[in-house]
Amino acid sequence: MPLVLRALDLRKVYVTPSGMVEAVVDVSHAFTPGSVTAVVGPSGSGKSTLLNLLAGFDTPTAGEVWLDGDAVHTLSERERSSLRLRRFGFVFQSFNLVAVLTAEQNVALPMGLAGVPTTLRRRRVAHLLARFGLERRGDHLPHRLSGGERQRVALARALANDPDVVFADEPTGALDTTTGALVMDALADVAADGRTVILVTHDRTLAERADERLTLRDGRVVAARSQHVADFALETDS
């Protein structure tokens, strides 16, 4: 299976009034299709900075980010914006839905920006809302939806342009445990499509359900664990 997203010797340094801060230090990792990778670590460990570098929201001080044959770290801001629109999808803790747009309109928004024809846009919106059990909520504004429903609308929107990679930054942080588990089920289902899912979370239960776990501390990777390997080890020990 080909690698989709790779970080090579990634480093990010910020200059602050009190001196230089190394937010990410020499991170190298390959994220494969069909898997959920949980990025974990204490607050300030560099999780969100790493996500921003991988997604092209920020540029590294040193190192490389590759999406297949595309060198993300060398692209202009305009090129990275286009890449994010067409090949990346995003889910955030605060949902980031447009308050004055219905669920249908929120899901359709990225397709409109990408120039997807209206007929295809409507068909795909209907499919995505139905996929996440929201077919009867399409005409609802965000404030009329529950937290779990809003996050599922956000996930449907993240898939609107059929991305290769989906980034989820604390997607269950504003949800109760039961609803959070349902969102994790949805993310696992997205990965089963063959997409790469990268999840930043403080939720240990959520992280343990991921296929891979990348642990950061002080900007460095201190552990990388594949759940498939862990499962095999448990089976051979039993």
C-alpha positions in Angstrom: 0.0 0.0 0.0 1.6 3.4 -1.0 2.3 6.0 1.6 0.1 9.1 1.4 1.5 11.6 3.8 5.1 11.7 5.2 7.0 14.0 7.6 10.8 13.9 7.3 12.9 15.5 10.0 10.3 18.1 10.6 11.2 21.0 12.8 9.4 24.2 13.9 11.0 26.9 15.9 9.2 30.1 17.1 10.9 33.2 18.2 9.3 34.7 21.3 10.3 37.7 23.6 11.7 35.2 26.0 13.7 33.3 23.4 13.4 30.5 20.9 10.8 27.8 21.4 11.2 24.4 19.6 7.6 23.3 19.1 8.4 20.3 16.8 11.8 18.7 16.8 13.0 16.2 14.1 9.7 14.4 13.6 9.7 11.7 10.9 6.6 9.6 10.4 4.7 8.0 7.5 0.9 8.0 7.7 -0.7 5.2 5.6 -4.1 5.0 3.9 -6.9 3.1 5.6 -5.7 3.9 9.1 -6.4 6.2 12.0 -3.3 7.6 13.7 -3.8 9.3 17.1 -1.3 12.0 18.0 -1.1 12.2 21.8 0.9 13.9 24.5 0.6 16.5 27.2 -0.5 20.1 26.5 2.3 22.0 24.9 3.9 18.8 23.5 3.6 20.0 19.8 0.5 18.1 18.7 -1.4 21.0 17.1 1.8 22.4 15.6 2.6 19.1 14.0 -1.0 18.9 12.6 -0.6 22.5 11.2 2.6 21.6 9.5 1.2 18.4 8.0 -1.9 20.2 6.7 0.0 23.1 5.3 -1.4 25.8 7.6 2.1 26.5 8.6 5.6 26.0 7.1 8.4 24.2 8.8 11.6 25.8 9.9 13.4 22.7 8.5 12.4 19.3 7.2 9.8 18.1 4.6 6.2 17.2 4.3 5.2 15.1 1.3 1.8 14.1 0.0 2.5 11.4 -2.5 4.8 13.2 -4.9 3.9 16.7 -3.8 6.4 18.6 -1.6 3.9 20.4 0.6 6.7 22.4 2.4 7.7 24.1 -0.9 4.3 25.2 -2.0 3.1 28.8 -1.9 0.3 29.8 0.4 -2.1 29.9 -2.5 -1.0 26.4 -3.6 -1.3 25.1 0.0 -4.8 26.6 0.2 -5.8 24.8 -3.0 -4.3 21.5 -1.7 -6.3 21.8 1.6 -9.5 22.4 -0.3 -9.2 19.5 -2.7 -7.1 16.8 -0.9 -7.5 17.5 2.8 -10.6 17.5 5.1 -10.8 19.0 8.6 -12.8 18.3 11.7 -12.4 20.6 14.8 -13.5 20.5 18.4 -15.7 23.6 18.0 -17.3 22.2 14.8 -16.6 25.4 12.9 -20.0 25.3 11.1 -21.3 28.5 9.5 -24.1 29.5 11.8 -26.3 31.1 9.1 -26.1 28.0 6.8 -28.1 24.9 7.1 -26.5 21.5 7.4 -26.9 20.9 3.7 -25.4 24.3 2.9 -22.4 23.7 5.3 -21.6 20.4 3.6 -22.0 21.9 0.1 -19.7 24.9 0.9 -16.3 23.2 0.1 -17.7 21.8 -3.1 -18.9 25.3 -4.2 -15.4 26.7 -3.5 -13.9 23.9 -5.6 -16.3 24.5 -8.5 -18.2 21.3 -8.3 -21.4 21.5 -10.5 -24.6 22.1 -8.7 -26.3 18.8 -9.6 -23.3 16.7 -8.4 -23.1 18.9 -5.3 -26.7 18.2 -4.3 -26.3 14.5 -5.0 -23.1 14.3 -2.9 -24.6 16.3 0.0 -27.6 14.0 0.2 -25.3 10.9 0.2 -23.0 12.3 2.9 -25.8 13.4 5.2 -27.5 10.0 4.8 -24.2 8.2 5.5 -24.0 9.9 8.9 -27.7 9.5 9.7 -28.5 13.2 9.1 -30.9 12.9 6.1 -33.7 14.5 8.2 -31.5 17.3 9.5 -30.4 18.8 6.2 -32.6 21.9 6.5 -31.6 22.6 10.2 -29.3 25.4 11.2 -26.4 24.4 13.5 -28.0 25.8 16.7 -30.9 23.4 16.1 -28.6 20.4 16.1 -27.1 18.5 19.0 -23.4 18.5 19.6 -23.1 15.0 18.1 -25.1 16.0 15.1 -23.0 19.1 14.5 -19.8 17.1 14.6 -21.3 14.6 12.1 -22.2 17.5 9.8 -18.6 18.7 10.2 -17.4 15.2 9.3 -19.7 15.1 6.2 -18.3 18.5 5.2 -14.7 17.2 5.6 -15.5 14.5 3.1 -17.2 16.9 0.6 -14.4 17.0 -1.9 -13.4 13.4 -1.4 -10.1 14.1 0.4 -7.1 11.8 0.7 -6.4 12.8 4.3 -8.8 13.8 7.1 -7.4 15.8 10.1 -9.4 15.7 13.3 -8.3 18.2 16.1 -9.8 17.2 19.4 -13.1 16.2 17.6 -14.7 14.8 20.8 -13.5 17.5 23.2 -16.9 19.2 23.3 -18.9 15.9 23.4 -20.0 13.4 26.1 -18.4 10.0 26.2 -21.2 8.2 24.4 -21.4 10.7 21.6 -17.6 10.9 21.3 -17.6 7.1 20.8 -20.0 7.5 17.9 -17.8 10.1 16.3 -14.8 7.8 16.7 -16.9 5.1 15.0 -17.5 7.5 12.1 -13.8 8.4 11.8 -12.9 4.7 11.7 -15.5 4.2 9.0 -13.9 7.1 7.0 -10.5 5.4 7.3 -12.0 2.1 6.1 -12.7 3.9 2.8 -8.9 4.0 2.3 -8.4 7.5 3.6 -5.7 8.5 6.0 -7.1 9.9 9.3 -4.9 11.9 11.7 -6.5 12.5 15.1 -5.1 14.8 17.7 -6.6 14.0 21.1 -6.2 14.1 24.9 -8.8 11.3 25.2 -7.0 8.1 26.1 -9.9 5.9 25.3 -10.1 7.5 21.8 -6.4 7.1 21.3 -6.5 3.4 22.2 -9.0 2.8 19.5 -6.7 4.2 16.8 -4.7 1.9 14.5 -1.5 3.8 15.4 -0.5 6.1 18.2 2.2 8.7 18.0 3.3 10.2 21.3 4.9 13.6 21.5 6.7 15.2 24.4 8.5 18.6 24.1 8.0 18.5 20.4 9.7 15.1 19.9 8.3 11.7 19.1 8.9 9.6 22.2 6.8 6.5 21.2 5.2 5.2 18.0 2.9 2.3 18.4 0.9 0.3 15.9 -2.3 -1.2 17.3 -2.1 -4.0 14.8 1.4 -4.9 16.3 0.1 -4.6 19.8 -2.9 -6.9 19.1 -0.6 -9.5 17.5 1.7 -9.3 20.6 -1.2 -9.9 22.9 -2.4 -12.9 20.8 1.1 -14.5 20.8 1.5 -14.0 24.6 -1.9 -15.6 25.3 
